[in-house]
Amino acid sequence: TLEYARRMTFVEGDPGAILLVEFQGDSKKRLMDSLNKLINFLKKHKLGTAHVAVIKPHEQENVWFIRKAGLGLMMGTKEARKPIGFVEDTAVPAEKLAEYIREFDAVIREHGTEACYYAHASVGCLHVRPLLNLKSKDDLARMQSLADHVSDLVLKYGGAFSGEHGDGLARSCFNEKMFGPKLYQAFKEIKRAFDPKNILNPGKIVDAQSLTENLRVIPQGKSRSLPTFLDFSKEGGFDAAIEICNGNGVCRKKDSGTMCPSYMVTSEEEHSTRGRANALRAVISGKLDKKEFTSKALYDVLDLCIACKGCKGECPTNVDMAKIKYEFLYHYHKENGLPLRDRLFGNIESLNRLGCALAPVSNWLVSALPVRWLLDIFFGISNHRQLPHFAHQTFTDWFRQHKRSSSKRENKVVLFNDCFMTYNTPEVGIATTKLLEAAGYEVILPEKRCCGRPFLSKGMLDEAKTRAEFNVEKLFPLVEQGYKIVGVEPSCILTFRDEYPDMINDARVQTVAANTLLVDEFLLSENEQNNLNLNLKSAKSRFLLHGHCHMKALVGMNPTLSLLKMIPNAEIEVVDSGCCGMAGSFGFEKEHYEISMAMGRRKLFRAVESRNDDWQIVAPGVSCRQQIEHGTARKAKHPVEVLAEHLE
């Protein structure tokens, strides 16, 4: 994933294996001496392809971050065969490890498969996970045979079958073989003495089930095939998209990153990505009736998923719960009907167009307390929220009237003016236009419709597809002419790259997606190719940058951060604030208001409130800027506004 790729700073080339050696002590000089001595020894004896010294704390953090995620990353393979843990905890004396592993590897290859190797080489406990497909009868037999051979190997080298993790369900069935009948009988007598009714963890240590009983996997051909609107072929089908979750539990972290916003504030398993995947797995496995797929109970489990895509970017196995939720909502609404509020939020482009046509009267109406109370009572739109302002002059009106440079420009770029830029925040579109023109580009506004994101978020996939098809039809000819398509709203413009290919079976979609960029990405790319010539004034304030969830998951923060760094003397701090909590319409919904605010209060509001007026708050997402202003009374700006303000 993008999050892990960014942290692979310590890997050089494409090594077959990596050995991490850590030195500890009170003197940095002695530690450096030891480190250099080791490196010189390895080089002298031509051991290894690269020898990387990792000294700085943030670089060391990257090493251990990747190491801790190692198992999850391995389990993220999309192949049918996965690294399975059943002989992964063997340990032998460290001095025998090399010879033992050579024999272990030979056994694995004799069984027609490969394995992943990781963990504690220094103490002789190298975790080995053979690649097997537990839905296959042949691989189930292979699993049993491998375990039998490896247990023989462990005895040969005087090792232990469970070196670190315990016996559990996977290895208790081998205890009599490993300890001998006399000790095993003693184990059974102790168990009977202290647990005569066999109610304390039955089947562990003694009287265990066989290795292949009660596996946590849906047997081949047993999972329910559900017809889907979105294309899940790259995941291997809808059931496989759910089974990508291997239970590693990274979604239960609470201190850093984006995933999972709802769990971070509720600490409830059902509000984690894993909890949602397990609920869905119960349906597709047949444990629950098929009708439960469109039940209110499952709706409630998925309700607090705000489709932030944090799991797609941060989960080691790339679970895309947002996509799964879109598909679920589509089926749920087909069965139970579409609420009026969802229909209103989905059609935000039409409502915005009407609001702007009636401005400023429309702004007065939606701001009036009686109207807000009516919206709360009849539509479930929280009266605590102020609806977005309708622009009296839309961005498209301004664009038609503004004076372009008279000089003919060879370079042109297509600006996809999203609904919010057009109707609510024209100042962002104006700043983008001025910035691109100052950089030497002629800006083209295409014929377009809403990107479809508001419909997607409500499961209105037919409507989203219609918009997507229209946009591809109009944008493809511009891409064919060599133009790039840029946008400023991450959730909008990234829909072209992330969701359009899953909705439309048309080769043109891939071409449009490949040429669609955040304006940050476009300008950074042009700068790296020495095509960008912007004269910028020195910064007079410091910048606190809050990233949009979709941007962090699909693109990363580097383009925006690098762009802001082009401002002379710019001092920028990226706040690890997770999700702001607004998430499009989620924060406007009455029943979600409090949890939306709790997400914002967790880190973001405190970070903003702790900075004085010398700091400019910067946020690419329109929802993020709305939430920041609502929660802290501080007005945030889009990065392009900041750059445009610094133009000479």
Secondary structure, DSSP 4 states (H G I P E B T S, - for coil): -HHHHHT-TT--S--S---------S-HHHHHHHHHHHHHHHHHTT-SS------SHHHHHHHHHHHHTHHHHHHT--SS-EE--SSTT-B--GGGHHHHHHHHHHHHHHTT--EEEEEEGGGTEEEEEEEE-TTSHHHHHHHHHHHHHHHHHHHHTT-BS-SSS--HHHHGGGHHHHHHHHHHHHHHHHHHHH-TT--SSTTSSSSPPPTTTT-SSPPTTTS-----SS--GGGTSHHHHHHT--S--GGG--SSSSS-HHHHHH--GGGSHHHHHHHHHHHHTTSS-GGGGGSHHHHHHHHT-----HHHHHSTT---HHHHHHHHHHHHHHHH---HHHHHHHTHHHHHHHHHHTTTHHHHHHHSHHHHHHHHHHH-B-TTSPPPPPPSS-HHHHHHHSPPPSS--S-EEEE---HHHHHT-HHHHHHHHHHHHHTT-EEEPPP----SHHHHHTT-HHHHHHHHHHHHHHHHHHHHTT-EEEES-HHHHTHHHHTHHHH---HHHHHHHHTEEEHHHHHHHHHHTT-----BPPPSSEEEE---HHHHHHT-SHHHHHHHTTSTT--EEE------S-TTTGGGBGGGHHHHHHHHHHTHHHHHHTS-TTEEEE-S-HHHHHHHHHHHSPPPB-HHHHHHHTB-
